Amino acid sequence: MSVTLTGFQQSSYVWTARAALAHKGVDYEFKPIVPPANRSPEHLEQHPWGKVPIFSHGDFKLYETTAICTYVNEAFEGPALLPGGAKEHARAQLVISVANSYLYPEAVVRYALQYIFPRGEGGQPDRATIDAAVPEVAKALDVLERELGEKQWFVGDGPTLADYFVGPLVAVVGMFPEGKQLMSERPQLGRHLGQLMALDSFRAGAPQG
């Protein structure tokens, strides 16, 4: 059965899903789209909120990155994307939840997108939104810095979904002025991103250009 993944090439969640597929060695077709294609009736039929990525394996379709990655881990052969053991599995899910619930909304929606799609006065980034987001981004990064500590990976002896969810968001933060400063003050996360970028599986999903 054919496997496809549809989404924006620049999306951090698309990056995570592509890294998971590469980690498992899944042969898949990536179908890039650009806005407003995500608002088409065809897309909204597959994702009610018009978000990405969208995944299909034959006739089976999924949206939401956590669900997609969980399915990929369980449906395909290859290295596990989640560690064994109740404590390790729970710890990985904790890190994923922090990334999804606390880092993504602040780092991407309220921070990075102000630079990518500036809507402030005179077409400039909205400084009030950025200034409000930065402390919240810092808090989420602090939590993840402590969770990682001096370990090579968040959980276990190799990369897992915990790493693949955090890595793209850390990369996004580091692209912009305040984020560069935040990352310089959190060396463990910087080291971790460097380790991820050395992996073929992680680089395979990285935005181009």
N, C-alpha and C positions, 0 to 999 in steps of 0.2 A: 504493500500500500504506500502511496506517495505521501510525503510529509511536506507541508508548506508552512511558512511563517510570514505574516504580512505586517508591515508597520513602517514607521518613520525611521530612516537610517540613523537619525541623530538622537533617538529616544534612549534614555538610560535603561528603561525596562526592556526594550528590544535588544539592547546590548546584553542584558542579563540572560534573556531567553536564548539568544544565539550562542552565548558562552556555554550554557547548559547543554544545548544540542551538540556543540563541538566537543565538549567534555565526554559525552557519551558516544561520540563517533557516529552520530546519526546523519545520514545523507538526506538533505532537505533542500527545498527551493525557497529562497528568500524573495518575497515580492515587495519591493519598496513602494511606498506611496508618499504623497505630499499633500498637505492641506490644500483645498477643502475636501479631498477624496474621502476623508474619514467621516464626512457628513453626508455622504451619498446614501441612498436607501439601501444599497447592497451592503455597505459597511455597517450601517446601523442595525441591520437585520442580524448581523453576527456579533456586534458589540453595542448594546443599547445606549451606551454613553459616548460612543464614537471614539473610543480610545484604542490604544495599541499596546501589545501585539495581539494578533489573532492567529490561532494555530489550527491546523487540520492534519489528521492522520487518516487517510481514506475518507470515510463518511463521518468520522468522529471529529467534532469541532469544539474548541475551547477558547475562552478569553480569560483575562486576568493572569498576570505573569506567575504568581505563586501556584495557581492551579496548573498552568502549562508546565512549569518546571517539575512539579510533583508527578504529573503524568509521565513526562519524559524520563524521569528517574526510574519509575516503576514499569514502564512499558517496553523499554529498550535495554538490550545488553550493554555492557560497558562499565567503566568505573562508577561507583556509587556517588551520587550527588549529595547525599546526606549520611552522616556518620551513624554507625551502629551504637546500640546502647541507649537506654532511656534518658540518662542525664545528658549525654552528648547530643542526642537528637533534640531534646528540649532546649539546650543552649543554642543550637543552630537556629531553631525557630524563634528564640528570643531576639537574636541578632537581626534576623530577617524582619521581624515585627518592628524593631526600632527603626530599621532602614525605611520600611514602608510607611509607618505611622508618624514618625517624628522627623526623620531627616528629609525624605523626599518632598513633603509639602513645603517645607521651609527652603531647602536648598535649590529645588527646581522651580516650583510654582511661584514662590514669593521672592526668590532671589535671582537665580540665573535668567529666568524668563524676562525679568525687567531689563536686562542687557540685550537679550536676543530679540525681543519685541518691545522696544522702548515706547512707552505711552505717556511719558511725562511731558511737561511743558516744553515746547519747541522740539519735540521728538527726542528728548533726552530720557534716560532711565529715570524711573520714579524713585527719587531719593528717599522719600518718607517710607515707602514700602521696603526698600533695601535696608534702610537703617533699622526698621523694626524686625526684619528677618534675620539679620546677621547674629544677634545674640542667641536666637533660637537654633540657628545652624550650629553655632559654637557649642551650645549645650548638647545637641545630639552627637556632634563629633567627640566631645569630651567623654560621653558615655561609651561610645564605640572604641575610643582610645584606651579606656580602662578595660573594656571587655577583651580587647586584643592583647594588651600588655606587651610582653616580649616574645610571645608565641609567634611562630611563623604564620600560622593560619588561625582563624577564629576558633575552630574546633577540629581536633584530630590532627593527623599527620599530613594531610593534603588538602587542596582546595575543595570547598563544598559550596552549596547554594548560599550559605552565609557570606562567603567571600564574594561570590558573583553578584549578590544583591548590593553589597556595600561598595564594591570597587567602582562601578560606573558613577555612583553618586559622588564619591570622593573626587573622581576625575573631573566631574562637572564643576564642583565647588572650586577646584584649583585653577579653573580657566579665567576667573574674574578677579579684579583687584583685591577686594576684601578677603576673598577666598584664598588667594595666594598667601596672605598673611596668616589666616587661620590655619592653613596647612603647615606653614613653617613652624608653628607653635605645637604641632602634633606629629612628632617624628615617627611614631609607630605606624600611624595610618599612611604616612608618606612612604615608609619602607614597605608596607603591605601592598600599596598600589604598584610600587616598582616590581615586586615579586609577581603580582598578577600580570603586569605588562610583559613579563618574560615568558608567559605561557602562551603557546599557540592557540589554545582554546579560548583564552580571554581576548587576545588580539583579533581573533577571527570575527568577533562581533563589534569591534570598535568602530565608531563613526569615521568615515573617510573625509579627508579634506579639512 
